[in-house]
Amino acid sequence: MQEEPTITVGILYAPEVRFRLDTPYYIDGVSVEGEQTAVAQPNGILWQGKLYKELTLTPPLEGTGEAVFRLYNVTIGKQFHWERQQVQVFTGTLHLIQQGGQIVVINELPLEDYLVSVISSEMKSTCSLQFLKASAVISRSWLLAQLRQKKDKTPSFTQTDNELIRWWDREDHDLFDVCADDHCQRYQGITQASNPNVRQAISETRGQVLMGDGEICDARFGKCCGGQTNEFQYCWQNIRKSYLTSVTDPFCNTSDREVLSQVLNDYDLETMNFYHWEVRFTQQQLRQLIESNLGMKFGDILRLEPLEAGPAGHISRLRIVGSERTYIIGKELQIRKTLSTSHLLSSAFTVSMEDLQDGVPQTIILNGKGWGHGVGMCQIGAAVMGHQGYSYQDILTHYYPGAEIQKIY
């Protein structure tokens, strides 16, 4: 078996970073604690009156108690409609690196400690133990799969005069393994990890991963699939993964506030009606939105035509027909970004054009289902399964057909 990996997480980019060392940390053998401020300079980081190329603050040796630091003004939900700032608390090593006039704040810690945060940040720690255990296996698998693929430089977009196909993954993370926001996995330190079920879920699944196609599964997950999951190739590379095929989900259509309040963080609870939803645009609103997000003129928006979609209806290629230009966009997140000021709930929608005036629709209606890309485990559905007494093995088998659980450390 392999050793437990240590990983690095990018938490914050800012020209000035405020943080507090709640317990002593060490730099060059000197103990430091209390309130701190670091400021980016053209040639380094200004901290305590000295200029550093980079800063590394390390906790005491193991067995001397848990070392804790807190970061102020950490942005969560970046570019989503719930975007806000928090004070967050972390353990492990603190790295500060200057890059492009900004300070990059990086947390280094053992993988299992990282997972304690992830499954407390992606959902509330008050979820059922079985759901937390399933989430731990999935998050561990996803991260180890990403580390294995780190050297893959496959382009994440193609663009011509008539088409833009783009997806988002981890390709822009050079200084660290994963970021702390929805782009990778939510990681908010130990800020939310107050329930003993969280550490129990990590402990009882320690080193367990999903295996499929002869490798650690790239185990994707989303908030709500809308009744049927999507497939990998409609969101990212044109690769079919056997364990990420579409499955029917009879569990996620719930309005049970007890379950939803367990799995959804407070800011997620601000988003309701996500199983079925509707968005209405005026012609002017839709035109301005598309032209602003794509940076090109379309004239009146005449039609939105799905060209390709997954088994559950998640559109991966969409033709926008305007009076001045026709353009194709994909994949699903590019579509969601184009048709919203932040992110449309999902790309699983149908389009209605109404109130025609000289062939130009004045009202455009999107009727959609689900929240997120829909690939892999549906968090709402899995939470319902855990609430109903299904085991974490049952949950994983349902959402990742053919995959097997293996302990690798």
C-alpha positions as CSV (number, residue, x, y, z in Angstrom):
1,M,0.0,0.0,0.0
2,Q,1.1,3.6,-0.6
3,E,1.6,6.3,2.0
4,E,-1.1,8.9,2.7
5,P,-0.3,11.9,0.4
6,T,0.2,15.4,1.5
7,I,-1.6,17.9,-0.7
8,T,-1.6,21.7,-1.3
9,V,-4.8,23.8,-1.5
10,G,-5.0,27.3,-3.0
11,I,-7.3,29.3,-0.8
12,L,-6.9,33.0,-1.5
13,Y,-5.5,35.5,-4.0
14,A,-5.2,39.1,-2.8
15,P,-2.8,42.0,-2.9
16,E,-3.0,42.1,0.9
17,V,-3.6,39.2,3.2
18,R,-4.8,39.4,6.8
19,F,-4.5,36.3,9.0
20,R,-4.2,35.3,12.6
21,L,-2.0,32.6,14.0
22,D,-4.2,31.3,16.9
23,T,-1.4,29.1,18.1
24,P,2.4,29.4,17.6
25,Y,3.8,28.8,14.1
26,Y,7.4,28.8,13.1
27,I,9.5,30.5,10.4
28,D,13.2,29.9,10.3
29,G,13.0,28.4,13.8
30,V,11.4,31.5,15.3
31,S,7.9,31.3,16.9
32,V,5.2,33.6,15.7
33,E,1.6,34.1,16.7
34,G,-1.2,36.7,16.7
35,E,-2.6,39.0,14.1
36,Q,-0.6,39.3,10.9
37,T,-0.7,41.3,7.6
38,A,1.3,40.5,4.4
39,V,1.4,42.9,1.4
40,A,2.4,42.0,-2.1
41,Q,5.3,44.0,-3.5
42,P,6.7,44.0,-7.1
43,N,9.6,41.8,-6.0
44,G,8.2,39.9,-3.0
45,I,6.0,39.9,0.1
46,L,6.3,42.6,2.8
47,W,5.7,41.1,6.2
48,Q,6.8,42.4,9.6
49,G,8.9,45.1,8.0
50,K,10.9,42.6,5.9
51,L,10.7,41.6,2.2
52,Y,10.4,37.9,1.5
53,K,10.4,36.0,-1.8
54,E,7.8,33.7,-0.2
55,L,6.7,32.8,3.3
56,T,6.3,29.3,4.9
57,L,4.9,29.2,8.4
58,T,5.0,25.7,9.8
59,P,3.1,24.2,12.8
60,P,5.0,22.7,15.8
61,L,6.0,19.0,15.6
62,E,3.2,16.4,15.9
63,G,2.1,15.6,19.4
64,T,2.3,19.2,20.6
65,G,-1.4,20.0,20.0
66,E,-3.3,21.1,16.9
67,A,-1.9,24.3,15.3
68,V,-4.6,26.7,14.0
69,F,-4.6,29.8,11.8
70,R,-7.4,31.8,10.4
71,L,-7.7,33.8,7.2
72,Y,-9.9,36.9,6.8
73,N,-11.9,37.9,3.7
74,V,-11.9,34.5,2.0
75,T,-14.2,34.6,-1.0
76,I,-16.5,31.5,-1.4
77,G,-18.8,30.8,-4.4
78,K,-16.7,32.9,-6.7
79,Q,-18.8,34.2,-9.6
80,F,-21.8,32.3,-8.4
81,H,-24.9,34.1,-7.1
82,W,-24.1,33.2,-3.5
83,E,-20.6,34.7,-3.6
84,R,-19.5,36.2,-0.3
85,Q,-16.6,36.5,2.1
86,Q,-15.9,34.6,5.3
87,V,-13.3,34.2,8.1
88,Q,-12.1,30.7,7.8
89,V,-10.0,28.5,10.2
90,F,-7.3,26.0,9.1
91,T,-4.7,23.6,10.3
92,G,-1.5,22.5,8.7
93,T,1.3,24.6,7.0
94,L,0.7,28.1,5.6
95,H,2.5,29.2,2.4
96,L,2.3,32.7,1.0
97,I,3.7,33.2,-2.6
98,Q,3.8,36.4,-4.6
99,Q,2.5,36.0,-8.2
100,G,1.5,38.8,-10.5
101,G,1.1,41.5,-7.9
102,Q,-1.0,39.2,-5.7
103,I,-0.3,36.9,-2.7
104,V,-1.4,33.3,-3.2
105,V,-2.3,31.7,0.1
106,I,-1.7,27.9,0.1
107,N,-2.5,25.4,2.8
108,E,-0.5,22.2,3.0
109,L,-1.8,19.2,5.0
110,P,-2.4,15.5,4.9
111,L,-5.1,14.2,2.6
112,E,-7.3,12.8,5.3
113,D,-7.3,16.1,7.2
114,Y,-8.2,17.9,3.9
115,L,-11.2,15.5,3.6
116,V,-12.5,16.4,7.0
117,S,-12.9,20.0,5.7
118,V,-14.3,19.0,2.2
119,I,-17.2,16.9,3.4
120,S,-18.0,19.6,6.0
121,S,-17.9,22.3,3.3
122,E,-19.6,20.6,0.4
123,M,-22.5,19.8,2.7
124,K,-23.5,20.3,6.3
125,S,-21.7,18.0,8.8
126,T,-25.2,17.1,10.2
127,C,-25.8,14.7,7.3
128,S,-26.3,11.0,7.8
129,L,-23.1,9.1,8.5
130,Q,-23.6,6.9,5.4
131,F,-23.9,9.9,3.1
132,L,-20.8,11.4,4.7
133,K,-18.9,8.2,4.2
134,A,-19.9,8.0,0.6
135,S,-18.8,11.6,0.1
136,A,-15.4,10.9,1.7
137,V,-14.7,8.0,-0.7
138,I,-15.8,10.1,-3.7
139,S,-13.8,13.2,-2.7
140,R,-10.7,11.1,-1.9
141,S,-11.0,9.3,-5.3
142,W,-11.6,12.5,-7.3
143,L,-8.5,14.2,-5.7
144,L,-6.2,11.3,-6.3
145,A,-7.4,10.9,-9.8
146,Q,-6.6,14.6,-10.4
147,L,-3.1,14.3,-9.0
148,R,-2.5,11.4,-11.3
149,Q,-3.7,13.5,-14.3
150,K,-1.8,16.6,-13.2
151,K,0.7,16.5,-16.1
152,D,-2.1,16.1,-18.7
153,K,-2.0,19.3,-20.8
154,T,-4.9,18.5,-23.1
155,P,-6.4,21.8,-24.3
156,S,-9.7,22.7,-22.5
157,F,-11.1,24.7,-25.4
158,T,-11.4,25.0,-29.1
159,Q,-12.5,28.2,-30.8
160,T,-13.2,29.2,-34.4
161,D,-15.1,32.1,-36.0
162,N,-18.3,30.2,-35.6
163,E,-17.9,28.0,-32.5
164,L,-16.5,28.1,-28.9
165,I,-16.2,24.7,-27.1
166,R,-14.8,25.1,-23.6
167,W,-14.8,23.3,-20.3
168,W,-13.3,24.1,-16.9
169,D,-11.3,21.6,-14.8
170,R,-7.9,22.0,-13.0
171,E,-5.7,23.1,-15.8
172,D,-5.0,26.5,-14.4
173,H,-3.6,25.4,-11.0
174,D,0.2,25.4,-11.3
175,L,1.2,26.5,-7.7
176,F,-1.0,24.0,-5.8
177,D,-2.9,20.7,-6.3
178,V,-6.5,22.0,-5.9
179,C,-8.3,25.2,-5.2
180,A,-10.7,25.7,-2.3
181,D,-13.9,26.7,-4.1
182,D,-16.5,25.1,-6.3
183,H,-14.1,24.9,-9.3
184,C,-12.5,21.9,-7.5
185,Q,-14.0,20.9,-4.2
186,R,-15.2,23.3,-1.5
187,Y,-12.6,23.5,1.2
188,Q,-13.3,25.9,4.1
189,G,-10.8,24.5,6.7
190,I,-12.2,23.3,10.0
191,T,-14.7,26.2,10.0
192,Q,-17.7,23.9,9.6
193,A,-16.3,20.6,10.9
194,S,-18.1,20.5,14.3
195,N,-19.9,17.2,14.1
196,P,-18.1,14.0,15.3
197,N,-19.8,12.1,12.4
198,V,-17.4,13.9,10.0
199,R,-14.3,12.5,11.6
200,Q,-15.9,9.1,12.0
201,A,-16.8,9.0,8.3
202,I,-13.2,9.8,7.4
203,S,-11.7,7.3,9.9
204,E,-14.0,4.4,8.8
205,T,-13.2,4.9,5.1
206,R,-9.5,5.9,5.5
207,G,-7.6,5.1,2.3
208,Q,-10.7,3.8,0.5
209,V,-11.2,4.8,-3.2
210,L,-13.4,3.9,-6.1
211,M,-11.8,1.9,-8.8
212,G,-13.1,1.6,-12.4
213,D,-11.6,1.1,-15.9
214,G,-8.4,-0.1,-14.2
215,E,-7.7,3.2,-12.4
216,I,-8.9,5.4,-9.5
217,C,-12.2,6.8,-10.5
218,D,-12.5,10.4,-11.6
219,A,-15.5,10.5,-9.3
220,R,-17.5,13.6,-10.1
221,F,-20.5,14.8,-8.1
222,G,-23.1,17.6,-8.4
223,K,-25.8,19.1,-6.3
224,C,-29.0,17.8,-8.0
225,C,-29.2,15.8,-11.2
226,G,-32.9,16.5,-11.8
227,G,-33.9,12.8,-11.9
228,Q,-31.3,11.3,-14.2
229,T,-27.5,11.8,-14.1
230,N,-25.4,13.2,-17.0
231,E,-22.3,11.6,-18.5
232,F,-18.6,12.8,-18.3
233,Q,-18.1,13.5,-22.0
234,Y,-20.9,16.1,-22.2
235,C,-19.1,18.3,-19.7
236,W,-15.3,17.7,-20.1
237,Q,-13.0,15.8,-22.5
238,N,-14.6,13.6,-25.1
239,I,-13.8,10.5,-23.1
240,R,-16.5,8.0,-22.1
241,K,-16.0,6.6,-18.5
242,S,-17.9,3.4,-17.8
243,Y,-18.5,4.3,-14.2
244,L,-20.0,7.8,-15.1
245,T,-22.8,6.5,-17.4
246,S,-26.3,8.0,-16.9
247,V,-28.5,6.4,-14.2
248,T,-32.1,7.2,-13.2
249,D,-32.3,8.9,-9.8
250,P,-35.6,8.5,-8.0
251,F,-34.3,10.1,-4.8
252,C,-33.5,13.7,-5.5
253,N,-37.0,15.0,-6.1
254,T,-37.6,16.0,-2.5
255,S,-38.9,19.0,-0.7
256,D,-38.1,17.4,2.7
257,R,-36.7,20.4,4.6
258,E,-35.2,18.1,7.2
259,V,-33.0,16.4,4.6
260,L,-32.3,19.6,2.6
261,S,-31.3,21.5,5.7
262,Q,-28.8,18.7,6.6
263,V,-27.1,18.5,3.2
264,L,-27.3,22.2,2.0
265,N,-25.2,24.9,3.7
266,D,-27.1,28.1,4.7
267,Y,-26.1,29.9,1.5
268,D,-27.2,26.9,-0.6
269,L,-30.6,27.0,1.0
270,E,-31.1,30.4,-0.6
271,T,-31.4,28.5,-3.9
272,M,-34.8,26.6,-4.0
273,N,-36.9,25.2,-6.7
274,F,-33.9,23.5,-8.2
275,Y,-35.5,20.2,-9.2
276,H,-37.7,22.0,-11.8
277,W,-37.1,25.6,-12.5
278,E,-38.0,28.4,-15.0
279,V,-36.1,31.4,-16.2
280,R,-37.7,34.2,-18.2
281,F,-35.9,36.8,-20.3
282,T,-37.1,39.7,-22.4
283,Q,-35.5,40.0,-25.8
284,Q,-33.4,42.9,-24.6
285,Q,-32.3,41.1,-21.4
286,L,-31.2,38.0,-23.3
287,R,-29.5,39.9,-26.1
288,Q,-27.5,42.0,-23.6
289,L,-26.6,39.0,-21.5
290,I,-25.3,36.9,-24.5
291,E,-23.4,39.8,-26.1
292,S,-21.8,40.8,-22.8
293,N,-20.7,37.3,-21.9
294,L,-19.4,36.3,-25.3
295,G,-18.1,39.8,-26.3
296,M,-19.7,39.8,-29.7
297,K,-22.8,41.3,-31.4
298,F,-25.7,39.1,-32.2
299,G,-28.5,41.5,-32.9
300,D,-32.0,40.2,-32.0
301,I,-31.8,36.6,-30.6
302,L,-34.1,34.6,-32.8
303,R,-33.5,31.0,-31.6
304,L,-31.6,28.9,-29.1
305,E,-31.1,25.5,-30.7
306,P,-29.7,22.5,-28.8
307,L,-27.3,20.5,-31.0
308,E,-26.1,17.9,-28.6
309,A,-27.2,16.8,-25.2
310,G,-26.6,14.0,-22.7
311,P,-29.1,11.2,-21.9
312,A,-30.7,13.4,-19.2
313,G,-31.1,16.4,-21.5
314,H,-28.0,18.4,-20.3
315,I,-27.1,20.4,-23.4
316,S,-23.5,20.3,-24.4
317,R,-23.6,22.2,-27.7
318,L,-26.0,25.1,-28.3
319,R,-26.5,27.2,-31.4
320,I,-27.4,30.9,-30.8
321,V,-29.1,32.3,-33.9
322,G,-29.2,36.1,-34.0
323,S,-30.2,38.5,-36.7
324,E,-26.6,39.5,-37.2
325,R,-24.6,36.4,-36.2
326,T,-25.0,32.6,-35.6
327,Y,-22.6,31.0,-33.1
328,I,-22.3,27.7,-31.4
329,I,-21.2,27.3,-27.7
330,G,-20.4,24.4,-25.4
331,K,-19.8,22.6,-23.2
332,E,-22.4,22.7,-20.4
333,L,-20.7,25.2,-18.1
334,Q,-20.0,27.6,-21.0
335,I,-23.7,27.5,-21.8
336,R,-24.6,28.1,-18.2
337,K,-22.2,31.0,-18.0
338,T,-23.4,32.6,-21.2
339,L,-27.1,32.5,-20.3
340,S,-26.7,34.0,-16.8
341,T,-25.0,36.8,-14.9
342,S,-23.4,34.0,-12.8
343,H,-24.2,30.4,-13.6
344,L,-27.5,29.0,-14.8
345,L,-28.6,26.3,-12.5
346,S,-27.9,23.6,-15.2
347,S,-27.8,23.1,-18.9
348,A,-30.7,20.6,-18.8
349,F,-33.4,22.9,-20.2
350,T,-35.9,23.4,-23.0
351,V,-36.5,26.7,-24.8
352,S,-39.7,28.5,-25.6
353,M,-39.9,31.6,-27.8
354,E,-43.0,33.6,-27.3
355,D,-44.6,37.0,-28.2
356,L,-43.3,37.1,-31.8
357,Q,-43.1,40.6,-33.3
358,D,-42.0,40.5,-37.0
359,G,-40.4,37.1,-36.3
360,V,-38.5,38.3,-33.3
361,P,-39.5,36.7,-29.9
362,Q,-40.0,39.2,-27.1
363,T,-40.1,36.6,-24.4
364,I,-37.7,33.7,-24.0
365,I,-38.4,31.0,-21.4
366,L,-36.0,28.3,-20.2
367,N,-37.6,25.4,-18.4
368,G,-34.9,23.4,-16.7
369,K,-34.2,20.7,-14.2
370,G,-31.4,20.1,-11.7
371,W,-28.6,22.1,-10.2
372,G,-25.0,21.6,-11.5
373,H,-23.5,19.4,-14.2
374,G,-25.3,16.3,-13.2
375,V,-22.4,13.9,-13.5
376,G,-21.7,11.2,-10.9
377,M,-23.3,11.3,-7.4
378,C,-26.3,13.6,-7.0
379,Q,-25.7,15.0,-3.5
380,I,-29.4,15.6,-2.9
381,G,-30.3,12.1,-4.0
382,A,-27.5,10.5,-2.0
383,A,-28.6,12.5,1.1
384,V,-32.1,11.1,0.7
385,M,-30.6,7.6,0.3
386,G,-28.6,8.0,3.5
387,H,-31.6,9.4,5.3
388,Q,-33.6,6.3,4.3
389,G,-31.1,3.9,5.6
390,Y,-29.0,2.9,2.6
391,S,-25.4,2.2,3.2
392,Y,-22.5,4.2,1.7
393,Q,-21.7,1.1,-0.4
394,D,-25.3,1.2,-1.8
395,I,-25.0,4.9,-2.6
396,L,-21.7,4.5,-4.4
397,T,-22.9,1.4,-6.4
398,H,-26.0,3.4,-7.5
399,Y,-24.2,6.4,-8.8
400,Y,-21.0,4.8,-10.1
401,P,-22.2,1.5,-11.8
402,G,-19.4,-1.1,-12.1
403,A,-17.0,0.7,-9.8
404,E,-15.5,-1.1,-6.8
405,I,-14.3,0.2,-3.4
406,Q,-10.6,-0.6,-2.7
407,K,-8.3,0.5,0.2
408,I,-5.0,1.8,-1.1
409,Y,-3.5,3.0,2.2
